[in-house]
Each structure stands twice: as C-alpha cells, then as structure tokens.
Amino acid sequence: MKIAALLLDWYDKNARDLPWRRDKDPYKIWVSEIMLQQTRVEAVKDYYERWIARFPTPGELARASEQEVLTYWQGLGYYSRARNLLAGVREVCADYGGSMPEEKEQVRALPGVGDYTAGAILSIAYNRRVPAVDGNVLRIFSRLFCLEEDILKAPAKRAVYRLVQEQIDRDRPGDFNQALMDLGAMICVPQRPRCPECPVRELCLAYERGVQEVLPVRSPKKAPAKVRLAAALLEQDGRYLICQRPAAGLLAGMWEFPSVELKDALPEADQLRNWLQSVFLLEVRVMEAEKQLIHTFSHRQWHMTFYRCRLLSAAPELPDKARWFSLNDGDRLPWAGPHHNVAVALRGNKE
C-alpha cells in the first residue's frame, strides 16, 4: 500500500477530536492554524473556543479594534500573529466580500499566511491538493525517506515539499494533511518516536536503518540574548502607573508597568529611579523587590525585577501612552508578556 492509503486508514480510526475540525469553515481553520503556530494544541483549545464565541465570522473580527483583539489573544504570545490575522481578515472582507479566496496565490498574499497555512486552509476547507508542510511534516518525511540534509534549510524544505506533493491523496488532501499533523503529534514525535504504533513504519527508511532517533538533522538554535529589566510598581489611590509600548517592535502597542533596560554601571534601584524621573518627571523612592521572573522570547530572554515604588511628591500630568489604572479593570487591556501575570498577582493580593 502507498503512504497515503496507510496514513488515511490510521487517521480514520485515530483522528484527534479538535474543535476546529467540526466543520470546514475556512475562517475557523485559518484562526486555528494561526493560533497553533508556536503553541501546543491543548493550550489553544480554550482560546479558540473563546475567540470563535466573540468573533464567529470574518466580519465580526474585521469590525473589532486591535486592542480588543490583542486582549482576546492575551496569553498565546507572539502577538504579531493576532495583528496579522486581523489585517488579513480585514483584507478578505474588503477585497473578497468576507469569503476566503480559493487560489493559493491570493491566500498566500494575506498578512501572516505562509505556505503551510495556505496549504492547510485550501486542502481542508476546499479539498485542494496542496501540501501543508510544517515542522511535523519535515520530521516525518525526513525519516520516511532518510533525508540527511538540515531540515531548517531551504533545500531540505523544498525536497520535502516535492515529496509531499507526490504522496498527497487526490481525493482527501485535507485529511491527508491532518493525518500528518496527528502522526507528528502522536507517533512520530521529536524524541523517542513510537515506531511500533506507526502505520507507515514498514515504508520508513529511517526505521529500516535504525536511525529514526538520529533524524531529522537540525542546526542548533542560537541562545536568546539576555536582557535585564527593572519595572516599577507605583501605586496612587488604588491605581498603578502603566504605559503603552511603542506601536512597532516587540509586544507593540501592549501595556506594561514602566520598565527600563538595565546597564551595568549603576545599581538597579538607582537606574529605575533616574529613568522614572527623566521620562515621567516623577520623584519616587524605589523600595523592595516584589517579584523576579524570567520570560523567554524566540530571540531574547527578559530577566525582570519588579520593585515597589513610592511617590515622594505630587505626580505631574502624565505623558501620552501612560495612565493610572485600576487592576480591577486589568482584563480590558492587552498586557505585555509577563506583566499580565504580575497584574493578576497584585489584584489577587488586594482581594
């Protein structure tokens, strides 16, 4: 039997019950695929259900503000995904009457949509014979065909894409792609693949040669750069000072407790006090450290210390993008990364 036949027979008996698989709505498939980038399936389920309840159609999402969209994305991370999804849906509503286009070039041109996402949408929603090649598929096919090239590099990715094109089922391309997703999640996992349970092991060259745990070949990731930050927990009349990050860059437009990147020359407390004076014209005393945490992004790692601060004189008028904020209203704003956890902890201490 061919790979597709074995895989689909296994999928029919073992497919995961996932909320976005309950219909073929291309918008729902799009949302789920964007959420699943860099995020585990179990973590996505609740976010997906809540998202669809609030934004059940492209039109509902297109009419929402970016701040509300980011709030519903809160906790999923990689917030550029949410911004691109919003921009893409608005483009679909403006240019295609709210219906996802059916040509790969048009889908691929939408903000935040790559080859994999376009393939998933077109194959699952429209039964188009288009591969959807992600990390799972790269791993599976590198083992099936014993590919020794680095799968993170373009030649290996092109080779896998061609192989998937050759193998994809003509009648059930969407199920074929989803079967590969499930196989990669459940059987052909990165470490200690469960080969005895694999439906295609007899066709797998890596299994035949006993090198399934060696493949795929991947170049090592560069360690994220360490960045030290000090943040101010400054309270006045039951409200905390917060500010909005710049409109571009990391965590763009999201809200946080005022934070400064630290240098080595001065003590942390002095740097934070001087920065609050220069940016907000605030005279404060930096007191004890309330919380320390580490938050890792793909390219950098924040090492953060949150300091309790106390005003020493009346606060002047705040600049734009800053405000005094009640933590009881905390869920109405999209918080920047770890600042959300700190806000939740502070709110819990008040209750």
C-alpha positions in Angstrom: 0.0 0.0 0.0 1.1 3.6 -0.6 1.8 6.0 2.2 -1.5 7.9 1.7 -3.6 4.8 2.0 -1.9 3.6 5.2 -2.0 7.0 6.7 -5.7 7.7 5.9 -6.7 4.3 7.2 -4.9 5.1 10.5 -6.4 8.6 10.6 -10.0 7.3 10.2 -9.5 5.3 13.4 -7.3 7.7 15.4 -8.0 11.3 14.4 -8.0 13.7 17.3 -11.3 15.4 18.2 -10.4 19.1 17.8 -13.0 21.9 17.9 -11.8 23.4 14.6 -12.3 20.1 12.8 -16.1 20.1 13.3 -16.8 21.9 10.1 -14.9 23.0 7.0 -15.2 26.8 7.6 -12.0 28.3 6.1 -12.1 31.2 8.6 -12.2 28.8 11.6 -9.4 26.8 10.0 -7.4 30.0 9.5 -7.8 31.1 13.1 -6.9 27.7 14.4 -3.8 27.4 12.3 -2.5 30.8 13.3 -3.1 30.0 17.0 -1.3 26.7 16.7 1.9 28.3 15.4 4.4 28.0 18.2 1.7 26.9 20.6 0.6 23.4 21.9 -2.8 22.1 20.8 -4.1 21.7 24.4 -3.2 25.3 25.2 -5.1 26.5 22.1 -8.4 24.8 22.6 -9.9 27.2 25.2 -8.5 30.3 23.4 -10.1 29.1 20.1 -13.5 28.5 21.7 -13.5 31.9 23.3 -12.3 33.6 20.1 -15.0 32.0 18.0 -17.7 32.8 20.5 -16.6 36.5 20.3 -15.6 36.7 16.6 -17.7 33.9 14.9 -17.3 35.4 11.4 -14.7 37.4 9.5 -17.0 40.4 9.6 -17.2 40.3 13.4 -13.4 40.2 13.6 -12.9 42.9 11.0 -15.0 45.3 13.0 -13.1 44.8 16.2 -10.4 47.1 17.5 -6.8 45.9 17.6 -6.8 46.4 21.4 -9.8 44.1 21.9 -8.2 41.5 19.5 -5.0 41.6 21.5 -6.9 41.2 24.7 -8.6 38.0 23.4 -5.1 36.8 22.3 -3.7 37.5 25.8 -1.5 34.6 26.9 -0.9 33.0 23.5 2.2 35.1 22.8 3.7 36.0 19.5 1.2 38.9 19.2 2.2 39.7 15.6 0.1 36.7 14.7 -3.0 38.3 16.1 -2.3 41.6 14.3 -1.6 39.8 11.0 -4.8 37.8 11.4 -6.8 41.0 12.0 -5.2 42.7 9.0 -5.8 39.6 6.8 -9.4 39.3 7.7 -10.0 42.9 7.0 -8.4 42.4 3.6 -10.6 39.4 2.9 -13.7 41.5 3.9 -12.6 44.4 1.7 -11.4 42.5 -1.3 -13.3 39.2 -1.3 -16.6 40.0 0.3 -15.8 38.3 3.5 -15.1 34.9 1.9 -11.7 33.3 1.9 -10.3 33.2 -1.7 -9.7 29.7 -3.2 -6.5 30.4 -5.1 -3.2 29.7 -3.4 -1.5 32.9 -4.6 -4.4 35.0 -3.2 -4.4 33.2 0.2 -0.6 33.2 0.4 -0.6 37.0 -0.1 -2.7 37.6 3.0 -0.8 39.1 6.0 0.8 36.4 8.2 -0.2 33.5 5.8 2.7 31.3 4.7 2.9 28.2 2.6 1.9 25.9 5.4 -1.2 27.9 6.5 -2.3 28.4 2.9 -1.9 24.7 2.3 -3.9 23.8 5.4 -6.8 26.2 4.6 -7.0 25.2 0.9 -6.7 21.4 1.4 -9.1 21.2 4.4 -11.7 23.8 3.5 -11.7 23.4 -0.3 -10.3 19.9 -0.8 -7.4 21.4 -2.9 -4.4 19.1 -3.4 -1.9 21.5 -1.8 0.7 20.3 0.7 0.8 21.8 4.2 4.5 21.4 5.3 5.3 22.3 8.9 7.8 21.0 11.4 5.9 17.9 12.0 5.9 17.1 8.2 9.5 17.9 7.8 10.3 15.5 10.6 8.1 12.7 9.3 9.4 12.9 5.7 13.0 13.2 6.7 12.5 9.9 8.5 10.4 8.2 5.8 12.9 9.0 3.1 16.0 9.1 5.3 16.9 12.6 4.4 20.2 13.7 5.9 20.1 17.4 5.0 19.4 20.1 7.6 15.6 20.4 7.6 15.8 24.0 8.7 17.5 25.0 5.4 15.7 25.7 2.2 17.0 22.8 0.0 15.6 20.2 2.5 12.3 22.1 2.8 11.9 22.1 -0.9 12.7 18.4 -1.1 10.1 17.6 1.5 7.5 19.7 -0.3 8.1 17.9 -3.5 7.8 14.5 -1.7 4.5 15.5 -0.1 3.2 16.7 -3.4 3.9 13.2 -4.8 2.3 11.4 -1.9 -0.7 13.6 -1.1 -4.0 11.8 -1.6 -6.0 13.0 -4.6 -9.4 12.5 -3.1 -8.8 13.5 0.5 -5.9 16.0 0.6 -7.2 17.8 3.7 -7.5 14.6 5.6 -4.0 13.6 4.4 -2.5 16.8 5.7 -4.4 16.5 9.0 -3.3 12.8 9.3 0.4 14.0 9.0 -0.3 16.6 11.7 -1.7 13.9 14.0 1.1 11.4 13.2 3.7 14.0 14.1 1.9 14.9 17.3 1.1 11.4 18.5 3.6 8.9 16.9 6.5 10.4 15.0 7.4 12.7 17.8 10.8 14.5 18.1 12.3 12.3 20.8 11.7 8.5 21.1 9.3 8.1 18.2 6.7 5.4 18.8 7.6 3.3 15.8 5.8 0.1 16.8 2.5 2.1 16.6 3.3 3.9 13.3 1.0 3.0 10.4 3.8 3.7 7.8 6.8 2.1 9.6 7.2 -0.6 7.0 7.8 2.1 4.4 10.1 4.2 6.6 13.8 4.1 5.6 14.9 5.5 8.9 13.1 2.8 10.8 14.6 0.2 8.4 18.1 1.5 9.0 17.6 2.1 12.7 18.3 5.9 12.5 14.9 7.2 13.4 16.2 8.8 16.6 19.0 10.5 14.8 16.8 12.2 12.2 15.9 14.8 11.4 19.1 16.8 11.2 18.7 20.3 12.6 21.2 23.1 13.1 21.3 24.2 16.7 19.3 27.3 17.7 21.1 30.4 18.8 20.5 31.0 22.5 18.3 34.1 23.1 20.1 37.2 24.2 19.8 38.0 28.0 18.2 41.4 28.7 18.0 42.7 32.3 15.0 44.9 33.2 13.7 46.7 36.2 10.0 47.6 36.5 8.1 50.0 38.8 5.1 49.0 40.8 3.9 52.5 41.6 0.5 52.9 43.3 -1.5 56.0 43.8 -5.1 56.0 45.3 -5.5 52.3 44.5 -4.3 52.6 40.9 -1.0 51.7 39.3 1.1 53.5 36.8 1.1 51.7 33.4 2.3 52.7 30.0 1.8 51.5 26.4 4.7 50.1 24.4 5.6 51.6 21.0 3.4 50.9 18.0 6.1 48.9 16.4 8.6 46.2 17.6 8.3 43.6 20.3 4.9 43.4 22.0 3.9 46.5 20.1 1.0 48.6 21.5 0.6 46.4 24.6 0.5 47.7 28.2 3.1 47.2 31.0 4.3 48.5 34.2 7.0 51.1 33.5 10.2 49.2 32.7 13.8 50.2 31.9 16.5 48.1 30.4 19.4 48.0 32.8 23.1 48.8 32.3 25.9 47.5 34.5 27.2 50.8 35.7 24.7 51.8 38.4 22.6 49.8 41.0 19.2 48.7 39.6 17.2 50.8 42.0 19.1 54.0 41.0 18.7 53.3 37.3 14.9 52.8 37.8 14.5 55.9 39.9 16.5 58.1 37.4 14.5 56.7 34.5 11.2 57.4 36.1 12.4 61.0 36.8 13.5 61.6 33.2 10.5 60.0 31.5 7.6 60.8 33.8 9.0 63.6 35.9 8.2 61.5 39.0 10.0 61.7 42.3 9.9 58.2 43.8 11.6 56.0 46.3 12.5 52.6 45.0 11.8 50.1 47.7 11.9 46.3 48.0 11.9 43.9 45.1 8.3 42.5 44.9 8.9 39.8 42.2 11.6 38.4 40.0 10.9 36.4 36.8 12.4 35.2 33.5 10.4 35.4 30.3 11.8 33.9 27.1 11.0 35.1 23.6 12.4 33.5 20.5 15.4 35.8 20.2 15.7 37.3 23.7 15.2 36.5 27.3 13.9 39.0 29.9 15.3 38.8 33.4 13.0 41.1 35.3 12.8 42.6 38.8 9.6 44.4 39.8 10.2 47.0 42.5 7.7 48.5 44.8 7.9 52.3 44.5 6.5 55.2 46.5 5.7 58.7 45.3 7.6 61.4 47.2 5.7 64.4 45.7 2.5 65.0 43.8 2.6 63.4 40.4 2.6 65.7 37.4 0.4 65.2 34.3 1.4 62.0 32.6 2.7 61.9 29.0 0.7 60.2 26.3 0.6 56.4 26.4 0.7 56.4 30.2 -2.1 56.3 32.8 -3.1 55.4 36.3 -5.0 52.2 36.1 -7.2 50.1 38.4 -6.1 46.4 38.3 -9.8 45.5 38.7 -10.1 46.6 35.0 -7.0 44.6 34.1 -8.7 42.2 31.6 -9.8 45.1 29.4 -6.2 45.8 28.2 -3.7 43.6 26.4 -0.8 43.2 28.8 2.8 42.8 27.5 4.1 39.3 28.2 4.9 38.7 31.9 3.3 42.0 33.1 -0.1 40.3 32.9 0.9 37.7 35.5 2.2 40.4 37.8 -1.0 42.3 37.4 -3.1 39.2 38.2 -0.9 38.5 41.3 -1.3 42.1 42.6 -5.0 42.0 42.1 -5.2 38.7 44.0 -3.3 40.3 46.9 -5.9 43.0 47.1 -8.8 40.6 47.3 
